């Protein structure tokens, strides 16, 4: 295995899934703060008041509140993100462990509500700015480059209520003000930024999981929300470059590969349509700065009428991203035929692929899909690429010797590192690999702690019990060897 000399090995997290301290030092409530814990069989619930009545709706990170709803914390419900793994108070210890593994890069996100508690304030919250400064300085101490997601599934609750989950273009200004504050504040400390985590999930949710926020007009809402986010992202990219020409800003796509179930041409076409809607629509808007030809077909098909101005189009064209980044966990099978054997994972709602193994949560392990995806995206956009999420969510058990022997995770990661290497050999310019949940964190999809991804175990369970003590797993030492050998030693 040969990886480029400066290849950035590391790990990835999100503020709401690790920080905890949800109401500390002036932080406001995010939408994720009113999201209960779920499980494999029961969805997470948003808790809110609508027309004076307490209600709940199945939801997932990235979806906002129903129109007119007011988020509330229900004293009888459990909200796993409120404490999470308390990175807020453990960040020094955690970054030290990342450094011990040899991390070159650490992906984390900023909680918008630590900086602007409601989202519409004139001035940022100093305590929030100071917290991330301390975190970035800690990273610098170990020569770890922070990779910062500006918005990772946690809009301020106040804005989501007022503007109905990006249902109003005023959200663009709120986001741009927030991004500008970060670019000015952390100049010299941060180089790599991502504008929105998995921006395409609002479209992915439409394929079988519904959109509970706007059940009556889900497509109109999803596409309009995305348009405002594209403009917000583009304006942020432009600003970033003005504030510091060294800033490198990426998009971030939930990268699910679609395969046809059969050679029936109808399946081939359906697969293409899936990839267009799910993956290329957002990629094209952010990397090419304009909507693809097929966008018109999608809007027509779903009776979508967008509020787009000439200035929006100009902004999108002038604010294209510098790199393409994506998460990759699984592939998905598309068919127009009736299927008996269905899968039920978050983003793999299609037919079961008989050639692949599935995790306990229904996610297909498919390293070849990663190589395939990398090749397609590099051909299409010709931009440097970072794989900013990848990993296996699994239940870990402490063995009699007091250790966690997570060879299943090592196997999963090894195969994906090999796939990235094959793509690099094919000529794809991959710059970084940040595995998801380098330290155990709250699952975004289910709110469970037991769906673990980390190299570092955190003693906390699905009910919020545990000492929060950190402990390296076998994969910790494996990844350390991978990094030290720059990907040559995968055993
Ligand atoms: C991605 C998200 O979809 O997948 C993360 O960006 C998330 O926030 C990760 O945690 C894994 O998903 P889950 O549902 O297993 O936590």
Boltz pocket constraint, residues with backbone or C-beta under 6 A from the ligand:
constraints:
  - pocket:
      binder: B
      contacts: [[A, 14], [A, 17], [A, 197], [A, 198], [A, 254], [A, 327], [A, 346], [A, 389], [A, 393], [A, 436], [A, 442], [A, 443], [A, 444], [A, 445], [A, 446], [A, 451]]
      max_distance: 6.0
